[in-house]
């Protein structure tokens, strides 16, 4: 689906005005390095989950300006004919690095780096931010909900609450990366092979003369997966008794009951006892109804007997924290083989950028396999794992730690080289497996929903000094 869909003009208009400005100026042939990073984890969590790289690849593979695009731009009376001719013959030639999908990521570290002609590297800003911000937001929220479910399957049920068609489809994909078992969104199964799941709505039950008749007909049609919605009228007095009656009569291979309203903790405990007493301990109880990670956590504390969850609007919109604030900033400009580091300065320390052409390492303790810290360095800096490495807080520099017996792994993978795709995207099940394994390398204290332990993202000594020197020169 994505390989033939051109989204070149899905950009902020000022990307085009700046591109024309670069073209008309002396710096049109300069190369630039841009970083995408973010400043805060949604919901004040301990980490985010990277997602959206596959859509980014599809976008960059299809970058081209059609005749209709050129005609539209000409109609704005803002661009020279020479620039429009440049766009007509546009060819993407940048180098791109990205952190693989499913990787836990942290504030202020580069998660996408673009290096190439400044016109091109600037132009791709909007779509990079659009796709990475959205899918990373949904993957991050989904992983929180999946962790709250404590091993019970979570189904993404939010298609009709998503903010548009692409948000529903890409959101379903991102939720699967982060650990969801499947989605209600059928097209996400067709296009991305995210398992489509679902049973019936209340309207099915209401259509028949009796609840029993509705359950019996559904089970007859779907004997391999008879999951019945039992809260249309009364869960304990009619819904569950009718479901049990149908199960006894038709003996379907797989049975389940779902509730979408009421006191889930109370009802699920009563349901479990009634099912067990009827000889159906293996009938699964599915719960939905505006759930999120906090409600699911409370259900466990109240002894709820739920086997799986359907989560809708809180997941697909990340309702409690609906914006992932990734930004795309210039880090260096190259001319005649010489890089000049660039920095954005702000009164807010949090908004001061890290300059230069960089790379990103994750440091793991060999004795535990757990992640210790992330380490941002200049692109050509290598870490010698046989030697001790001193890391320090870039702000509170007196906070230092000397690492021994560690492994350093580069997180940024080459995606494009001079515009040629060099990265093979893993399958979604492979990404999901990788994601859950990488989350497991984080300490439990970082996974708390409230006041998680802070994970350090440190700068190499060389990068820290270069940043300080730039700040001193500006001051």
C-alpha positions in Angstrom: 0.0 0.0 0.0 2.7 2.5 1.0 5.2 1.9 -1.8 3.0 3.7 -4.4 1.6 6.5 -2.3 3.3 9.8 -2.9 3.2 12.3 0.0 5.8 14.8 -1.1 3.5 17.7 -0.7 2.5 16.7 2.8 4.7 19.4 4.3 4.6 22.7 6.0 4.6 25.5 3.4 7.7 27.1 5.0 9.7 24.1 4.1 9.2 25.0 0.5 9.8 28.7 0.9 13.1 27.9 2.8 14.1 25.4 0.1 13.6 28.1 -2.5 15.6 30.5 -0.3 18.5 28.0 -0.1 18.3 27.5 -3.8 18.6 31.2 -4.5 21.4 31.8 -2.0 25.1 30.9 -1.8 24.6 28.0 0.5 22.5 25.9 -1.9 25.3 23.3 -2.2 26.0 23.1 1.5 25.3 19.9 3.3 23.5 19.9 6.6 22.9 17.6 9.5 19.5 17.6 11.3 18.5 15.6 14.4 15.0 14.5 15.5 14.7 14.2 19.2 12.1 14.8 21.9 12.2 16.5 25.3 9.6 14.8 27.5 8.1 11.3 27.7 4.3 11.3 27.5 2.4 10.8 30.8 5.7 11.6 32.6 6.7 8.1 32.0 10.2 6.6 32.2 10.7 6.0 28.5 9.1 6.0 25.0 8.9 3.4 22.3 10.2 4.2 18.8 7.8 3.6 15.9 7.1 4.9 12.4 10.3 4.1 10.6 8.6 2.0 7.9 6.3 4.9 6.9 9.3 7.2 6.9 11.1 4.9 4.5 8.1 4.7 2.2 7.9 8.5 2.1 11.5 9.0 1.3 11.5 6.3 -1.4 8.6 8.2 -3.2 9.8 11.8 -2.9 9.1 13.4 -6.3 7.2 16.4 -7.5 4.5 15.8 -10.1 3.4 18.2 -12.8 0.3 19.0 -10.7 2.7 19.9 -7.8 4.7 22.2 -10.0 1.7 23.9 -11.4 0.3 24.4 -7.9 3.6 25.9 -6.7 3.8 28.2 -9.7 0.3 29.5 -8.9 1.6 30.8 -5.6 3.8 33.4 -7.4 6.5 32.8 -4.8 9.0 30.6 -6.5 11.5 31.1 -9.4 11.2 29.0 -12.5 14.8 27.7 -11.9 13.7 26.4 -8.5 10.6 24.8 -9.9 12.7 23.1 -12.6 15.0 21.8 -9.8 11.9 20.3 -8.1 10.7 18.8 -11.3 14.0 16.8 -11.5 14.2 16.3 -7.7 16.2 13.2 -6.5 16.6 12.4 -2.8 20.3 11.9 -2.0 20.5 12.2 1.8 22.0 9.8 4.3 19.5 8.8 7.0 20.0 7.0 10.3 17.2 5.9 12.6 16.7 4.1 15.9 15.0 0.8 15.1 11.3 0.5 15.8 10.4 -1.0 19.1 13.5 0.4 20.9 13.0 2.3 24.2 14.1 5.9 23.7 14.7 8.8 26.0 14.6 12.6 25.9 17.2 14.7 24.1 18.9 11.8 22.2 18.9 11.7 18.4 16.4 9.2 17.1 16.5 10.2 13.5 19.5 11.9 11.8 19.4 13.3 8.3 22.6 14.4 6.5 22.6 15.7 3.0 22.0 18.7 0.7 20.5 21.4 2.9 17.4 21.8 0.7 16.6 18.1 1.0 17.5 17.7 4.6 15.3 20.6 5.5 12.4 19.6 3.3 11.8 16.2 4.9 11.3 17.7 8.4 7.5 17.7 8.4 6.9 14.1 7.5 9.6 12.8 9.8 8.0 14.6 12.7 4.5 13.6 11.6 5.1 9.9 11.3 7.6 9.4 14.2 5.7 11.6 16.6 2.3 9.9 16.0 3.4 6.3 16.0 5.9 6.7 18.8 3.1 8.3 20.9 0.7 5.4 20.3 3.4 2.8 20.8 4.4 4.4 24.1 0.9 4.5 25.4 0.2 1.0 24.2 3.2 -0.4 26.0 2.1 1.2 29.2 -1.3 -0.5 28.9 0.3 -3.8 27.9 2.5 -3.7 31.0 -0.5 -2.9 33.2 -2.3 -5.9 31.9 0.4 -8.1 33.4 0.6 -10.7 30.7 -3.1 -10.7 29.7 -3.7 -9.9 26.0 -4.6 -6.4 25.1 -6.6 -5.7 22.0 -6.6 -2.3 20.3 -10.3 -1.3 20.0 -10.0 2.3 19.1 -10.6 2.6 15.3 -13.8 4.6 15.6 -12.2 7.0 18.1 -9.0 7.7 16.1 -8.5 11.1 14.7 -8.8 10.1 11.0 -8.2 7.1 8.8 -4.4 7.2 8.8 -4.4 7.6 12.6 -6.5 4.5 13.0 -4.3 2.4 10.6 -0.9 3.6 11.7 -2.1 3.6 15.3 -3.1 0.0 15.1 0.4 -0.8 13.7 2.1 1.1 16.5 0.1 -0.6 19.2 1.1 -4.0 17.9 4.8 -3.1 17.9 4.4 -2.2 21.6 2.8 -5.5 22.5 -0.9 -5.5 21.8 -2.3 -8.8 20.6 -4.3 -7.4 17.8 -6.7 -4.7 16.6 -10.3 -4.1 15.6 -9.1 -2.3 12.5 -9.5 -4.7 9.6 -7.4 -2.7 7.1 -4.5 -2.9 9.5 -4.6 -6.7 9.2 -4.9 -6.5 5.4 -2.0 -4.1 5.0 0.3 -4.8 8.0 -0.9 -8.2 9.2 -1.8 -6.9 12.6 -4.3 -9.7 13.7 -7.9 -8.4 13.3 -10.0 -9.3 16.3 -13.6 -8.8 17.3 -16.9 -10.4 17.9 -20.3 -8.6 18.2 -21.9 -5.3 19.2 -25.0 -4.7 21.3 -26.9 -4.2 18.1 -26.5 -7.9 17.2 -28.1 -8.9 20.5 -30.9 -6.3 20.2 -31.7 -7.4 16.6 -33.0 -10.8 17.8 -36.2 -11.4 19.7 -34.3 -12.7 22.7 -30.8 -12.5 24.0 -30.6 -16.3 24.1 -31.5 -16.5 20.4 -28.8 -13.9 19.5 -26.1 -15.9 21.4 -27.2 -19.2 19.9 -27.2 -17.9 16.3 -23.8 -16.3 16.7 -22.3 -19.4 18.3 -23.8 -21.6 15.5 -22.1 -19.4 12.9 -18.8 -19.0 14.7 -18.2 -22.3 16.7 -14.4 -21.8 16.6 -14.6 -18.5 18.4 -17.8 -17.9 20.3 -17.1 -14.8 22.4 -20.5 -13.3 23.5 -21.2 -9.8 24.6 -23.3 -10.3 27.7 -24.1 -6.8 29.1 -26.9 -5.7 26.7 -29.5 -6.2 29.4 -28.2 -7.7 32.6 -24.9 -9.4 33.0 -25.5 -11.7 35.9 -29.3 -12.3 35.6 -29.6 -12.9 31.9 -26.4 -12.4 29.9 -24.1 -14.9 31.5 -26.9 -17.5 32.2 -27.9 -17.4 28.5 -24.3 -17.7 27.4 -23.7 -20.7 29.6 -26.9 -22.3 28.2 -25.7 -21.8 24.6 -22.3 -23.2 25.5 -23.8 -26.3 26.9 -26.1 -26.8 23.9 -23.7 -26.1 21.1 -20.3 -26.9 22.7 -18.2 -24.5 20.6 -14.4 -25.1 20.4 -13.5 -21.7 21.9 -15.7 -19.8 24.3 -15.6 -16.4 25.9 -17.8 -13.6 27.3 -17.2 -9.9 27.2 -18.5 -7.0 29.3 -18.4 -3.4 28.1 -20.0 -1.6 31.0 -20.6 -1.8 34.8 -18.3 -2.5 37.7 -15.7 -4.7 36.0 -14.0 -5.8 39.2 -17.3 -6.8 40.9 -18.9 -8.4 37.8 -15.8 -10.3 36.7 -15.5 -12.0 40.1 -19.1 -13.0 40.1 -18.8 -14.2 36.5 -15.8 -16.3 37.2 -17.6 -18.1 40.1 -20.7 -18.7 38.0 -18.6 -20.0 35.1 -16.6 -22.3 37.4 -19.7 -23.6 39.1 -21.2 -24.4 35.7 -18.1 -26.4 34.7 -16.5 -23.7 32.5 -13.2 -22.7 34.1 -11.6 -22.2 30.7 -14.2 -19.7 29.4 -12.3 -16.4 29.0 -13.6 -13.1 30.5 -12.9 -10.1 28.2 -13.3 -6.5 29.5 -13.6 -3.3 27.7 -15.1 0.2 28.4 -12.8 3.2 28.5 -9.9 1.4 30.0 -6.4 2.7 30.5 -3.3 1.6 32.4 -4.5 3.1 35.7 -7.9 1.5 35.6 -6.4 -1.8 34.7 -4.0 -1.5 37.6 -6.9 -0.8 39.9 -8.8 -3.8 38.7 -5.9 -6.1 39.8 -5.8 -4.5 43.2 -9.5 -5.3 43.5 -9.1 -8.9 42.6 -10.7 -8.7 39.1 -10.9 -11.9 37.2 -10.2 -10.7 33.6 -8.4 -12.7 31.0 -8.0 -10.1 28.3 -8.7 -6.4 27.6 -10.1 -4.3 24.8 -8.8 -0.8 25.0 -10.1 2.0 22.7 -9.9 5.7 22.9 -7.4 5.9 25.7 -4.9 4.0 23.6 -5.5 5.1 20.0 -5.5 8.8 20.9 -3.2 8.5 23.9 -5.9 10.5 25.6 -4.1 11.4 28.8 -1.1 12.8 27.0 -2.0 13.2 23.3 1.1 14.9 21.9 4.6 13.5 21.4 6.7 16.6 21.2 9.5 15.5 18.8 11.4 18.3 17.2 13.8 18.5 14.2 16.8 20.8 14.6 19.9 21.8 12.7 23.0 20.3 14.3 25.8 21.0 11.8 26.5 22.5 8.3 29.2 21.1 6.0 31.0 23.0 3.2 34.1 21.8 1.4 34.5 18.9 3.8 34.5 21.0 6.9 31.7 20.7 9.5 30.6 23.7 11.5 28.6 22.7 14.6 25.3 24.5 15.2 23.4 25.0 18.4 20.0 26.4 19.3 20.1 28.5 22.5 17.1 29.2 24.7 16.4 30.7 28.1 15.1 27.3 28.9 17.9 24.8 29.5 15.7 22.0 28.3 15.5 23.6 24.8 19.3 24.1 24.2 20.2 21.6 21.5 23.3 19.3 21.3 25.5 20.4 18.4 27.3 18.4 15.7 27.1 15.2 13.7 26.4 12.6 16.3 25.9 9.0 17.1 24.1 7.2 19.9 25.2 4.3 22.1 23.3 2.3 24.7 25.5 1.0 27.5 24.6 -2.4 29.1 26.0 -4.0 32.3 27.5 -7.4 31.3 26.6 -9.0 34.7 22.9 -8.1 34.6 22.2 -7.4 30.9 20.4 -4.2 32.0 20.8 -0.9 30.3 22.9 1.6 32.3 22.7 4.8 30.3 22.7 6.2 26.8 25.7 8.0 25.5 25.7 10.6 22.7 29.0 11.2 21.0 30.3 12.7 17.8 29.7 10.5 14.8 33.4 9.3 14.5 33.8 8.6 18.2 34.3 4.9 19.1 34.0 3.3 22.5 36.7 0.9 23.6 34.8 -1.6 25.8 38.1 -3.0 27.1 38.7 0.3 28.9 36.8 2.0 31.7 34.4 4.7 30.5 33.4 7.6 32.7 29.9 8.9 32.1 28.4 12.0 33.7 25.2 14.0 33.9 25.5 16.8 31.2 23.8 19.3 33.6 24.9 18.1 37.0 28.4 17.3 35.9 29.6 16.2 39.4 27.4 13.2 39.0 29.8 10.7 37.5 30.2 6.9 37.2 33.1 4.8 35.9 31.9 1.8 33.9 33.7 -1.5 33.7 32.5 -4.8 32.3 30.0 -3.2 30.0 28.8 -3.5 26.4 28.3 -0.5 24.1 25.7 -0.9 21.3 25.1 1.7 18.6 21.4 2.4 18.4 21.2 4.4 15.2 21.1 2.2 12.0 21.8 3.4 8.5 18.6 3.6 6.6 19.5 5.5 3.4 23.0 6.1 1.9 23.0 8.9 -0.7 19.3 8.3 -1.1 19.7 4.6 -1.6 17.7 2.4 0.8 20.1 0.1 2.7 17.8 -1.0 5.6 15.6 -4.0 5.6 12.6 -3.5 7.8 11.9 -6.5 10.1 8.4 -8.0 10.1 5.9 -6.6 12.7 6.1 -9.8 14.8 9.9 -9.5 14.8 9.6 -5.8 15.9 7.2 -6.7 18.6 9.4 -9.5 20.0 12.4 -7.1 19.8 10.4 -4.4 21.6 9.4 -6.6 24.5 13.0 -7.9 24.9 14.4 -4.4 24.9 11.9 -3.2 27.5 13.0 -6.1 29.6 16.5 -4.7 29.7 15.2 -1.7 31.6 15.1 -1.8 35.4 11.6 -2.2 36.9 12.0 1.2 38.7 12.0 2.8 35.3 8.7 1.2 34.4 6.7 2.7 37.2 3.7 4.8 36.0 4.2 7.3 38.8 7.6 8.9 39.4 9.7 6.5 37.4 13.5 6.4 38.0 15.3 8.7 35.7 17.4 7.1 33.0 20.5 9.1 32.1 21.4 10.3 28.6 25.0 11.4 28.8 27.3 13.3 26.4 30.8 12.3 25.6 33.5 14.6 27.0 34.2 15.9 23.5 30.6 16.6 22.7 30.0 18.2 26.1 33.1 20.4 25.6 32.0 21.5 22.1 28.6 22.4 23.4 30.1 24.4 26.2 32.5 26.2 23.8 29.6 27.2 21.5 27.6 28.5 24.4 30.6 30.5 25.7 31.2 32.0 22.2 27.6 33.1 21.9 27.6 34.5 25.4 
